[in-house]
Amino acid sequence: MSLAIIGSGFGRTGTASLKRALETLGFGPCHHMEEVLAHPEQVPHWRQCIAGRQVDWDIVFNGYHSQVDWPGAHVWRELAKAYPEAKVIHSVRPAEAWWTSFSATIGKLLSVYRELPAPPHVRQMMEAMEIAIVRQTFGCPVTDRTGALTAYRRRTEEVRAAIPAKQLLVFDVSDGWAPLCAFLGVPVPGSEFPRVNSTEEFWQLVAANRPNHSST
């Protein structure tokens, strides 16, 4: 199995909802940061990649049919080259709404994760993502609204410039099934489009990955 779908959009653009939508449509399993947290053996691959060393994408994405969210979105160019037949879905939302969500979730976590208890693989992945997002993508502090929004808009421009129009869908999950299914050439399901990973759910997931977490 090789990747049929590459997600190039930043985290907090509805990527968790898109993951579940793609799995509903038969393009699963779909890789997402959730998968990295659930599979510690993936972390060394991503640390190696973000450090600039070569990795075998067929090994990294073994068993996955699609990919969305960071960390995969960080290497969308490399993945598009490795899987030239894959379609690219660039998830977006209004820029200010993205910043509001990002700053209350991923941005805040990147600012405080060193102070939180976490399993070694989670801490190691956060260290790698701090490099990937703050240094390599934003090029500014994670609290810099203007800099982050500039990087957010720049990503969309870069993807549009690099990916042939017939292979690209710029997609807002608020648009629901119709554009996604038309792009992928599949029927629209009878179920509602997934809506998951609110800010509250994000922090619940963070808490669930702390040592000695109890669900009681």
C-alpha positions in Angstrom: 0.0 0.0 0.0 1.3 3.5 -0.9 -0.2 6.9 -0.1 -3.1 7.8 -2.4 -3.7 11.1 -0.6 -1.3 13.6 0.8 -2.5 16.3 3.3 -0.5 19.5 3.1 -2.6 21.7 5.5 -1.4 22.9 8.9 -2.7 21.3 12.1 -6.0 22.9 13.4 -7.5 23.1 9.9 -9.9 20.3 10.6 -7.4 17.6 10.0 -8.8 15.2 12.6 -12.2 15.5 11.0 -10.7 15.0 7.6 -8.9 11.9 8.8 -12.1 10.3 9.8 -13.8 11.4 6.6 -11.2 9.8 4.5 -11.4 6.6 6.5 -15.2 6.6 6.0 -14.7 7.0 2.3 -12.3 4.0 2.1 -9.0 5.8 2.1 -7.8 4.6 5.5 -6.0 4.0 7.6 -5.1 7.7 7.5 -1.9 9.0 9.2 -2.2 11.9 11.6 -0.4 13.0 14.7 -2.8 10.8 16.6 -1.1 7.8 15.0 2.4 9.0 16.0 1.3 9.3 19.7 -0.3 5.9 19.5 2.8 4.2 17.9 6.0 5.3 19.7 8.1 3.3 17.1 7.3 6.1 14.6 9.0 8.8 16.5 12.6 8.0 15.5 11.6 8.2 11.8 10.2 11.7 12.3 13.1 12.9 14.4 15.4 11.7 11.6 13.3 13.4 8.9 13.1 16.8 10.7 16.8 16.7 11.4 17.3 16.6 7.7 18.3 13.0 7.3 16.9 10.7 4.6 14.0 8.4 5.5 12.2 5.6 3.6 8.6 6.9 3.2 7.3 3.4 2.4 8.5 2.4 5.9 7.2 5.5 7.6 3.7 5.1 6.0 3.6 1.3 5.9 -0.1 0.3 6.3 -1.4 3.8 5.6 -3.5 4.8 2.5 -3.6 8.5 3.3 -2.0 11.2 5.4 -3.1 14.5 6.9 -1.9 16.9 9.7 1.6 17.4 11.1 4.1 15.8 11.0 3.3 14.5 7.5 2.2 17.9 6.3 5.6 19.2 7.1 7.1 17.1 4.3 4.3 17.5 1.7 6.8 18.4 -1.1 8.9 15.2 -0.4 5.7 13.1 -0.3 4.4 14.5 -3.5 7.7 13.6 -5.1 7.7 10.1 -3.6 4.1 9.4 -4.6 3.5 11.4 -7.8 0.2 9.7 -8.5 -1.2 10.8 -5.1 -3.9 13.5 -4.8 -3.1 16.4 -2.5 -5.7 17.8 -0.1 -4.8 21.1 1.3 -7.1 21.7 4.3 -7.8 25.3 5.2 -10.0 27.5 7.3 -10.3 31.3 7.6 -6.9 32.6 8.7 -8.0 34.3 11.9 -10.1 31.3 12.9 -7.0 29.1 12.4 -4.9 31.4 14.5 -7.4 31.4 17.3 -7.6 27.6 17.3 -3.8 27.1 16.9 -2.8 29.5 19.6 -5.2 27.9 22.1 -4.0 24.3 21.3 -0.8 23.4 19.4 0.8 26.9 20.0 0.1 26.8 23.7 1.4 23.2 24.0 4.6 24.1 22.2 5.1 26.8 24.8 4.6 24.7 27.9 5.3 21.0 26.9 8.6 21.0 28.7 6.9 21.7 32.0 4.3 18.9 31.6 4.8 15.2 32.5 4.8 13.1 29.3 6.1 9.7 28.2 9.5 9.9 26.5 8.2 9.4 23.0 5.7 12.2 23.4 8.4 14.6 24.6 10.8 13.6 21.9 8.1 14.2 19.2 7.2 17.5 20.7 10.9 18.5 20.6 10.9 17.5 16.9 7.7 19.4 16.1 9.0 22.5 17.9 11.9 22.5 15.3 9.5 21.7 12.4 6.8 24.3 13.2 8.6 27.1 15.0 12.0 27.1 13.3 11.5 25.6 9.9 7.9 26.6 9.1 7.1 29.8 11.0 10.6 31.2 11.4 9.3 33.2 14.4 8.2 32.6 18.0 5.1 30.5 18.3 3.3 33.4 19.9 4.0 35.7 17.0 0.5 36.1 15.5 1.7 38.0 12.4 4.5 35.7 11.6 2.4 32.6 12.1 -0.4 33.9 9.9 2.2 34.8 7.2 3.5 31.2 7.3 -0.1 29.9 7.2 -1.0 31.9 4.1 2.4 31.2 2.5 1.8 27.4 2.7 -1.4 27.7 0.7 0.4 29.7 -2.0 3.3 27.2 -2.1 1.0 24.2 -2.5 -1.1 25.9 -5.2 2.1 26.7 -7.1 3.7 23.3 -6.8 0.8 20.9 -7.3 -1.1 20.5 -10.6 -4.7 21.8 -10.3 -6.2 18.4 -11.3 -4.4 16.7 -8.4 -5.2 19.4 -5.8 -8.2 20.1 -3.6 -8.0 23.2 -1.3 -10.6 22.1 1.2 -12.5 23.6 4.1 -14.1 20.9 6.2 -17.1 23.2 6.8 -18.0 22.5 3.1 -18.8 18.9 4.0 -18.8 15.8 1.8 -19.7 17.2 -1.7 -16.3 18.8 -2.8 -14.3 16.1 -1.2 -16.2 13.2 -2.7 -16.3 14.9 -6.1 -12.5 15.3 -6.0 -12.0 11.7 -5.0 -14.6 10.3 -7.3 -16.6 8.5 -4.7 -20.3 8.6 -3.6 -21.4 10.9 -0.9 -22.1 8.9 2.3 -25.4 9.0 4.1 -23.8 10.0 7.4 -22.9 13.5 8.5 -19.4 14.8 7.9 -17.3 14.1 11.0 -16.7 17.0 13.4 -14.1 16.2 16.0 -11.1 17.5 17.9 -12.4 20.7 19.4 -10.0 22.7 21.6 -11.4 20.8 24.6 -10.9 17.5 22.9 -7.3 18.5 22.0 -6.4 19.0 25.7 -8.2 15.8 26.6 -5.9 14.0 24.2 -2.9 15.7 25.7 -4.0 14.6 29.2 -4.5 11.1 28.0 -0.9 10.9 26.9 0.5 11.9 30.3 2.1 9.2 32.6 -0.3 7.5 35.0 -3.3 9.1 33.3 -6.6 7.8 34.7 -9.8 7.9 32.7 -12.0 7.6 35.8 
